[in-house]
Structures are given as structure tokens and as C-alpha cells.
Amino acid sequence: MKKAMGLLLIVFSLSLYGGTQSSHGKILILNSDKSVEKYALVEKAFRADIDGEISTLDLGLKFIDYGKVAEEILVEDPDLIFCIGSKAYLLAHKFGGKRNIVFALALNWRRFELTDRTYGISHELNRLSELTMYRYLFPGLSSVGVVYGPKFSEEAVERMVEDGKAVGVKVVRLPITGHEELVTALTIVAGRTDALVLIPDPVALADKKSAITIFEKLDKARIPVFAYDRLFFKYGALLSISPDIPTVGRQAARLAKNVLSGKKIDMKIEYPAGSRISLDVNKTTEYGVELNSMALSSVNEIIR
């Protein structure tokens, strides 16, 4: 009975978002969960910026039967699958065959198996731009720490070290293999750096417990945390620089159109083109962090 209900909901969702065929080709949107605001926003922006026949499959539906996802992909037979979130990408990769895939808002995408038909918008911003903004906001900043699992983030952190040299910020690398090494790494961050840059690494941020450990340990040492999503303010982040969600949707639409039109794609995985900066000014005072007041005009959201 549940499988039947799941298939019915899938078919309803697909029919609800049908469109008109165009030269752009047929697109199936796999949304990991449309009840998540940012997932819904990126889909809305994507759909507004692209023509063609577009169907949507909401993977967050309560009774969805994942065993039917492959069948629905075959029924829809899209030229391209747009995946919103990690769950959507993993299912598209498993059941999508040789179809083109574009993804967005997929954390830890470097863990994915990618093919020559995989394209996407990284959830991570350009680190050089981020480090430049850190220095602009906080003139006294000279060093930052980054805790990560080498298996997933070594290459990205190595690039971050080089980017730091370009803007005069020393990046202290602290590789760990599990939670048991996290506290030791945080002790080094507290003693040797001016801030921690939080990255979406599955080892450093393995679960909620890891996040709580990071923020509690560094709060005691009055070491600020620069995060990649404003949700970390509830734990105690001082700053968040995150992708601008509507811009990500429009950027993914442009990438999808280029893929479908057969254009040469020079960069298969792009950095987000826009960002949103949020700052807790009370915490800058609490931690004694020097803040460039002239830079506040660059901040989208000031938390007091």
C-alpha cells in the first residue's frame, strides 16, 4: 500500500510541474526535499531562468518509494537531470544512466563519483575571495586554522594555504582521522591561530556532537569561527559567508543550458557566483576582535 501511495505521489509531483518542449531539451529536477527553504529557492530560481519541459521529483515526500526512482527516470527520459542536494545527486548517479547531470547545494561533493557528464555548482565559495574578505573585515587577522579529513579535503586545503599566502593570512592545517583527534586539533587552533575556518568536511563535522565540541571549545578560548552557512549562528559562529541561493539557481540554469546546447564547458564544477555575508557584531566585541567599520557596507546581514 505504501509503495502504491509513493508512486502516486511521484506521478502527481511530476505532472504538477510539466512544461512545454523547447530546444533546450527535457529536464528532470530531483529535489532532495522541497520543504527545505534553500532547496525550494534554488529550484524556483532555476525554473524561472530556463525554458523547456521541466518535471520535478520531490525526494522529501513522506511516502516516496526510492525503488521507483529509476522507473520514473526512464519514464520521463530527460536529457538532463538537475540535482538539488546530495541525496538527489546520489540517486541520479545510480539510476540516471549516461544522462547529463548538473548539481547544486550538494555538501561534500568531492566524495561523489563523477563522470564526464557530471557538472555542478560547488557549495564552497572561492577561498581566495573569502580570505580577502576576512582580512578586509578584520584587519588584525594574521592566521586561521582549518580542521579536516585528508581523505576528502586535502587538495582543497592545500589550495587554501596558497590562497592565504596571497593575501597575507597563514592557514594552519590540522588534519584529523576521527572525532578522537578533534579536541587536540582545536587546542592547537586556540593556541596558534586567530580564528577557525569551518569547511563542510565529513570528518571534522561528522555529526551534531562534533559541531557542539568545536564551538564550545573555541568559545572558551574566545576564538571566532568563520562558517559557511548561517545555521551555525545557533552554535556561536561570528561570521558566515555562504552562497547566495537564488544566484546559485540562476547559475545552474545557465550551466544546464550550455550543457544541453552542446557548448564546450571549460569548468565543469563552478564556484558560486554570488555570496551572502552575515556577521554577529556582538561577538566581535565579546571576543575583542578588531572590526573594520568601513567594511560593514559589504555585510548583508548584521546580527546584534
N, C-alpha and C positions, 0 to 999 in steps of 0.2 A: 504493500500500500504506500509506504513512504517513498519507494523508488518511483512509483507512478506519479505521486504528487510532485516529486523533484523534477521529473521530465516535463510535467505540465507547466511548472513554474519556469523552467528553462525556455520552453517553446513560447510562453507568454512574454518573457523578457525579450526574446529575440524578435518577436513580431511587433512589440511595442516600439522598438527603435529602428524599424526598417526605413529605408530612404529610396532615392531614385538613382538608378545606374548612371555613371558618368565615366569619362575617360580615365579618371583617377583609379578605377578598379574597385573591387569589393573589399571592404574592411570589416573584420570582426574584432570588437573590443572585448577583451577579457578583463573584467574589473574585479580585483581581489575582494573588495567589499564596498559597495556604493554607499553604505551607511557611514563610512569613514569620510569626514568632510573633505580632506585634501584629495582623496581618490575621486570623489564626486566632482570637485572643482576642476581637476586636471582633465577629466572626461568632458566636462561641459566646454572647456576652452578648446580642446581638441576638436570636438564636433562642430564648434562654431567657426573653425578656421579651415575646414576641409569639406569638399563636396564628395558626392558619390554615395553608393549604397553602404550604409553602416548598420551593423547589428551589434547588440550588446548582450553579453552573458555575465550576469552578476554572480560571482562565486561566493558571495556572502549570504546568499539565501539560506534560510534555516534548513530546508528540506532538500537542498540540491544533492544530486547523486553524481559524484565525480566520475563514476564509471560510465556515465552518459556523455561526458565532455568530448571524448574522442568522436563519438557518434554525431554530436551536434556540429563539430568542426567539419566533419565530412559532409553533412547535410548543407551547411552554409557554404562550404567550399570557397573560403575567402582568398583573395590574392595576397592579403597581408593581415597579420594579427597584431593588434596594439594591446600590449600587456601593461596593466596598471598594478604595481605591487609585485612582490616576489612570488607569491602563490600563483598568480596569473602566469608569470613567465615560466615557472617550473612545469605547469600543465601544458602550456603552449609548446614548450620544448619537447615534452614527452609525446604529445599527441598531434602536433602540428605538421609532421612530415617535413617536406622540403619547402614549406611556405616561408615567406619573409616575415620576420618578427621585429617589431620595434617596442622597446620597453621604457617605462618611466616610473619613478618613485620606488625603485627596487633596491632596498638596502643590501649591502654586501654583494653587489652584482659580480664582483670578481670571483666569487665562489661558483658562479654559474658555468655550465658547459655552453660555450658559444660556438656558433657555426659561421660559415661565410655568408649566411643570410640573416645574421643577427645584428641589429642596430639598437641604439638606445641613447637616452639622456641620463647621464650619471646623477646619482643623488648627491654626490660630493661636488662642491664648488672648486673652482680653480684655486689651489693652495697659495699660489703667489699673490693673487688678489686678496685672499683672506689675510695673509701675513702682513701685507701692506696696510690693510685696514686696521689690524691690531696695533701697528706702530703709529698710525695716524690718530687713533682714539687714545692710545696710552703711550705717550712719548717716552716714559721711563722704562718701557718693556725692553729687555735685552735677551731673555731666554724663555723658552717654553718647553714643556715636556710632553711626550706622546707615548701612551701605553698601548701596546698592540700585540697581536699574534703574528709572528713572522710568516706563517703559512699563508695567511690571507692578505696581509698589508705591507709586507717588506718593501716591495717595489714602490708603492705609494709613499711610504715614509721616507725612503731614500730620496725621492724627488722633493719631498717637503724639506729635507735637510738642505738640499741645494738651493731651493727657493728662499729658505731662511737666510742663507749667506748673501743672497742678492739684495735683501732688504735690511740686513744688519740684525737679524734675530737668530740666536743659536737655538737649534732644535735638538733637544736631548732625547735620544731614542731609548725606550725601555721595553724591550721585547719580553713577553711572558708566554708560558705554555698552558697556564690554567689559573684558577682563582687563588690557589695557594700562594702564587707568586705576586698577586696583585698588591697586597698590603706593602710588601717590600718595595715594589716599584713606586708606590705612592709616597713612601717615606723619602725616597730619592727625589721625587718631584718636589716635595715640600722643602727639602733642604738645598736643592741646587737650581731651582727654576723660579720664574716669576708667575707662571700660570700653567695650567694643563689645557692642551687642546684635545677635546674629546672627538674621536672619529668613530664611524659606525663599524667597529671591528667586533666580530662574533666571539672573540676570546676575552678581550677587555670588558665588553658589555655582553656577557653571556646570558645574564638574566637580571631581574629587578634587584636581587641581592647585590650583584656587582655594582650596579648604579648607586645604590644606597651607600655601599662601602666607599666608593670614590668620593662622593660628595661629603659624607660625614668626616672622613679622614682629612680632606683638604680644607673643609670649613674650620676645623680645629686649628689648622696651621695658617688660616687666613690666606690661602692660595686660591685665586679665582679660577673658575672653569669656563672655558670658551666652548660652547656647544654648537651642534649642527641642526638643532630643532628646538623651537621654543617650548616644547613639552618639558624640557629639562629645567625650566624655571621652577617647577614644583619641587624639584630636588635641591635647588640652590644655585643654579647657573648664574653667572654675572652677565654673560653675553651670549647671544645666539646669532649666527649668520647662516641662514637657510635659503634654499632655492625659492624663488617666487613661483608659487604653484600655477597660476594662470599662464605665466610666461612659459613654464615647462610644457603645458598642454599645447600652446601655440607652436613651440619649438618642435615638439614631437610630430605635430601635424605637418610642418614643413618638411621634416625628415622623411615622414611617410610618403608625402607627395613626390619627393625626389627619388625615393626607392622605387615607387610604382611607375614613375616615368622613365626609369632606366638611366637616370643621371649617375655619373661617377661620384661615389661617396668617398671623400678623402679621409674623413674622421668618422669611423663607424660608431664610436661611443663619444658623445659630446658632453662637455661641461654645461651645466645650466647657464642660460644666457642672462638671467636676472637673479637678484638676491634680495632678501629681506633681513634687515638688521634690527635686533631688539636688544635693549640694554637696561639692566637694573641699576639705576644711579644710586640707590640707597646702599647697595652692596659695595659700590666703588668707595663710598665714604667709610663704610664699616671696615673694609679691608685696607683702607689707606692707599688706594690705587690712584695714581695721578691721571686725571682725565683732561683731555684737550677739549675745552668747552666749545671751541670753534668747530670741532668735528661733529657736534651734536646734530647739525643740519643734515648729516648723512645718515642719521639713525631714523628708521621708520617707526619704531615703537619705543617709547621711553617708559619704563616701569618704575613707579615711585612708591 
